[in-house]
Amino acid sequence: MNNLPTHIDELISKYLAGEASPEEATQVNTWAAADDSNKKYLQQLEFIFKKTPAIQKWQDFDTDAAWSKMRSKLKEGSTKTVELHPRRSFHYLQIAASIVIVLGIGFGIYQMMDINKPANVVAVSSTKETKSDTLPDGSNVFLNKLTELDYAFDKKDKTHRIKLRGEAYFHVKHEDDKKFLVEAEGIFIKDIGTSFNVKAYPNTNTIEVVVEEGEVQFYSKDNPGVYLQAGGRGVYNKKDKTFTVEPPQANVLAYKTKFFSFSDARLGDVVEALNNVYEKKLSIGSQLENCLLTVSFNNEDLNEIANIIGETLNLKVTVTRDGFLLDGDGCE
């Protein structure tokens, strides 16, 4: 707390008891208004004071011990430091000591209220370009185009919760006492490892998970689903509501790495994979779709990629308004 007078606790005691002078009340209000943490501290004591009838019953207290206990309790939730002085008014310190008696209860109530408050939601989204970001828990996320996610930490069950619409790669900062859970259309991916990719566009028939490192559980509320380890790929069929483990596919993370590897791949499939990543597009005629291509690209721009394909398959490359056109006689 900022700008803290060393006698503020005594002033607050008088203020709460209605025995502060106008000057002292002004000083308390000015101090509280100077910083949000000051205001929060005063509100906590006001809450305890108003809710506790025991404050009205004066008893003999060890006020020095009580203030010591109060300071240690409040230190858990603030950076306030109080310089304690010899008691100046036994009556006011009795009020403060009464507050200390119920501070444990009040502090517990405050913590419970804080835990049950709606979690702050952090939204991350991408539009026509991919996007890299760091979530509040320190985990890294890379969003494919046209992707949105909402992040919130659930204090009650200690879970980092992600709601995903689109495709994203997660490198999770693993914490043994906390869970990391991704949800997409009622399907869950629970992190048990480190790095995985989730593809969950609403307009598709499947949700796909590929694990790069570690392990995840891929499931729904009604189905325990499957466990996937490093290199594993799981597919959820929205229509059949089934989970399957399928062979990994090449270039799943190409939107993130821009590394592509094709081996005897149909040119139509090659063009589709490239167009899913690059903003500019490749176009080919139907006579070229079944041409086979073996090639790798490592973060080249689309102009260079188009020319490499053209040279490899003896095709003509033409610059268009949207990108590049590949044209030729076709393949046997």
Secondary structure, 3 states (H helix, E strand, C coil): CCCCCCCHHHHHHHHHCCCCCHHHHHHHHHHHHCCHHHHHHHHHHHHHHHHCHHHHCCCCCCHHHHHHHHHHHHHCCCCCCCCCCCCCCHHHHHHHHHHHHHHHHHHHHHHHHHHHCCCCCEEEEECCCCEEEECCCCCEEEECCCEEEEEEEECCCCEEEEEEEEEEEEECCCCCCCEEEEEECCEEEEECCCEEEEEECCCCCEEEEEEEECEEEEEECCEEEEEEECCCEEEEECCCCEEEEECCCCCCCHHHHCEEEEEEEEHHHHHHHHHCCCCCEEEECHHHCCCEEEEEEECCCHHHHHHHHHHHHCCEEEECCCEEEEECCCCC
